[in-house]
Amino acid sequence: MGTEFKELLAKYLAKTPKSREAFEEVSRYVPGAVGSAIQFFKPYPIFGLRGYGSRVWDIDGNEYIDYCMSYGAMTAGHRNPSIVEAIVNVVKEHGTLLGMPSPLAGELAKEISSRIPDIEMIRFTNSGAEATMYAIRLARALTGRDKVVKMEGAYHGAHDYLLISDKPATIKILGSYDEPRSVPDSLGTPQDVVKLTLTTHFNDVDSVEKLFKQFGNEIAAVITEPVQTNMGVILPEENYLKELRRLCDYYGAFLIFDEVKTGFNASSSAAYLEYGVRADLVVLGKVIGGGTPLAAFGGRREFMENITPVGRVVHYGTYNANPLCVAAGLAALKKVFTPEAHERMKNLNYELFKGVNNAVEDSKIVASTVAKGNMGAIYFGLDKPPRNFREAYRVDKDMWYRYWIAMLVEGIIPYGGAWFEEWFVSAMHTREDIEKTIEAYYKVLKIIKG
Ligand SMILES: Cc1ncc(COP(=O)(O)O)c(C=O)c1O
């Protein structure tokens, strides 16, 4: 560790004594003191107090410009007034949970369907993980096949079927590029389940075709994000998604687009629509709940009508489609994520992207950047954007960590706290935020160069 970085770390410690204290206390009762493992980073995470717009404040009173935006779930902006109003109203006038269907959920379903035509029908869940789980259940039920194909490094939620070859401890355990191995990320994953999940590479049609040639009549679905996130932001190469569509059609498998992160973020609708392909099933989350726990899976009527009670593919959940989350989601989609807001976010994001690129050039570090919609990523140590997880994994993770701490010291949360996360510009970020952030990049990139 260079002296300069030791000084930075000392600054982080000096700035966050209450977080440190809270970390020590909460760790006694909560493993790692976090609600989700992704919130942890060394030496200890910042403990949050409140947010407004593009800003969050920690329990030490520090203010940060936030680009994590709760991993893309809060891109309406923290405490967005339209969403707060909808939540307060629904709680006062209706309640949080009635245990009955409600017209509000129908309204949100209709709104989503009008913006994503492949979604003729939809069911709501409480998390993206549940929604991907149900989507593959439906694909399995309708094909009578058990295997699913996913991309290496892709995250689709922490359930057994898809938490495979996501973020392995080392790249080696994934096997060779040509013969990738399915490796569970978590202890406790049954081997029999692991065998059902085949892994392949984003942007490599041949690798997908190879799996289909070998297991064609056993594959129920290919699930992928159209723009790969959770390894920075990786754009699909020309025709890649169309080729996936062709292979799925040829072999009779479902094509499921996971738009939990990208939906209404990477694009003003579902991101796959920009690439001229059709989906069989689409999974949504984050934005559609306006910052509350709401996600969904949907698709063509002929598929969705197989869900209970109309059909026999089971979908339950005490909290599903509760008025609280649905009202927040409706406010988000109808009032916040308008075409104008998307345009504004995209433009601000492009300014940020350009500014970061200039700062990279100025500092003479090796790094590449990608931006799409309101999202972006910086890859330290890579001179061009990666095409897949194996390339992304080559990121200089030590440099990333120095950047992370240095940006926090500057009062900026540049990302979610891991090298494979992305930045998000929300509907409430301002030009001033972007300018301040670019200034911080100029300063920080020089410091972390080492
Ligand atoms: C692409 C993708 N799919 C699914 C999920 C799981 O969503 P949740 O955290 O709501 O379970 C995530 C979470 O970040 C995600 O990024």
The ligand as a MOL file (V3000), in Angstrom:
LIG
                    3D

  0  0  0     0  0            999 V3000
M  V30 BEGIN CTAB
M  V30 COUNTS 16 16 0 0 0
M  V30 BEGIN ATOM
M  V30 1 C -29.8320 -8.2060 -13.6340 0
M  V30 2 C -30.3880 -8.5160 -12.2840 0
M  V30 3 N -31.2880 -9.5050 -12.1540 0
M  V30 4 C -31.8250 -9.8180 -10.9660 0
M  V30 5 C -31.4460 -9.1490 -9.8450 0
M  V30 6 C -32.0430 -9.5280 -8.5230 0
M  V30 7 O -32.8980 -8.5380 -8.0810 0
M  V30 8 P -33.2510 -8.4160 -6.5160 0
M  V30 9 O -32.0270 -7.8530 -5.8510 0
M  V30 10 O -34.4230 -7.4920 -6.4930 0
M  V30 11 O -33.5770 -9.7950 -6.0560 0
M  V30 12 C -30.5240 -8.1130 -9.9150 0
M  V30 13 C -30.1050 -7.3650 -8.7260 0
M  V30 14 O -29.2990 -6.4850 -8.7530 0
M  V30 15 C -29.9680 -7.7960 -11.1790 0
M  V30 16 O -29.0570 -6.8250 -11.3160 0
M  V30 END ATOM
M  V30 BEGIN BOND
M  V30 1 1 1 2
M  V30 2 1 2 3
M  V30 3 2 2 15
M  V30 4 2 3 4
M  V30 5 1 4 5
M  V30 6 1 5 6
M  V30 7 2 5 12
M  V30 8 1 6 7
M  V30 9 1 7 8
M  V30 10 2 8 9
M  V30 11 1 8 10
M  V30 12 1 8 11
M  V30 13 1 12 13
M  V30 14 1 12 15
M  V30 15 2 13 14
M  V30 16 1 15 16
M  V30 END BOND
M  V30 END CTAB
M  END
